[in-house]
């Protein structure tokens, strides 16, 4: 095999590797839903479940979230620290929580993700596109006593 043939083959293989890495990156997504609100000693905690649907591993994440009232006015901002997840079907989802002032939680109408970063192994932060997230509305079933 000549030198030019080897160079062409190497370029094609590198291109395919880059394309498959890029494709894997664009296919990653996270569904997120607020599953619970907990009040403990004057502090309110919001609990979230994140699920990657088995479509790609995520390192630790830092999500900046805002509580907003009915008019969209921000009531409070916090950071949701998410541990690594999604390296197998058994770990495709993770529950995590963050704290807010209870008055802000009581007056909130919605939660908004305003920034997302993935924490890489070398202590660097990589911005994660907000389009990665698929917000889900969660409403638990009513419980009755008969």
N, C-alpha and C positions, 0 to 999 in steps of 0.2 A: 504494500500500500504506500503510495507516494505521500510526500509531506503535505501537499495541498489537500489530498483526500482526508488525511488525518485531521488537519485543521478544520476542514468543513464538517467532519463528523463530530469533532469536539464542540464546535459552535452550535450544531444542531442539538446535541445532548444538553449543553448548558442552557440553550433556549427552552427546551422542553422542561428541564428542571425548574427554571425560573417561572415558567408558565404554570406548572403544577403547584408550586409554592404560592404563587399569586392567586390561583383558583381556590386553593385551600383556605387562604386568608379571607377571600371574599365570601366563601360559603359559611364561615363561622358566624354564629348568631347566638343571642342569649334572650330567652323569654324571661321576663321579670314580672313578679306580681307581689303586691303588699298582702301578706297573709295574716298579719295580726298586729294589733296595737296593744301594748302592755304598759300599765302604770305601776311604777315601783318607787315608793318613797319620794313622791314629788317630781319624778322624772318619767317622761313618756318615751317608750322605746317602740320603734316601728320595725317589724320583722318582715323580711323579704325572702322569697325563694327565686333563685336563678337557675335556669335549666338550659343546657346547650343542645338538647335534642340529640345528643350523641354525635354532633357534627364538629368536633374539634376541641382540643384541650385549651384551657386558659390558665395563665399564670395568675398570681394574686392581682386583684384589681382594686383601684381606688376610684369610687364614683362620687362625684359631687352632686348632691340632690337638694332641691328646694321644695319647701312646702308652700303652696300658693292658695290664696283665697278664691272665691267665686269670680272675682274680677281679674284674676291672674297676678295680683300683687303678691310679691314674695313675703312670707311670714317668718321664715327661718331657713338656714342653710346648714347642711352637715355633710360629713363624709361617711360613705358606706364602704367599709373595708371588707373585701371579699377574699377568702382564702382560695388557693388554686383548686380547680375542679375540672372534670370532663376528660380525664385521661383513660376512662373506661366507662362502660354502661353503668356500672355500680356507682360511679361518682359523677354522673352526668348532671346532677343537681346539687345545690348547696343552699342552706338557710343561713342568713346573716342578719344582723340588726344594727341600728344606730339610734342615738338618743336625741330628743328635741325637747324644748320647753313645752310643757303640757298645754299651755294656752294656745301656742301655735298649732299643735296637733288638733286641739278641739275646734279651732277656727278654720282648719285647712279643708280645702275642697279637692285638691289634687297634689300629686308629687311629680316633680319634673327632674329628669336627669340632665344636668347642664354641662357636665364634663366627665370623661372617663379616661383612665390611664391604666395600662397593663404594666406591672412591675416585672422587669426582666431579671434574669439571674445575676447580671453584673451590676445590680443596683441602679439601673437606668429605668426611666419611665418612658413608655411609648404611648402616645395618644391613641385611643381606640375610637373609631368613628361612632358617633351616636346612632348611626343607621344599623349598627350591630345589634341594637336592642329592640325587642318586640314586646312592648308593654301589654300585659294581660289584665283584664278586669276580673277580680276574684270576689265572689260573694258566697260566703258559707251557707249551708242549708240551715233552715230554721229548726230549732229543737223544741219539741213539746213533750209534756208529761201527760200521759193518758191513764 
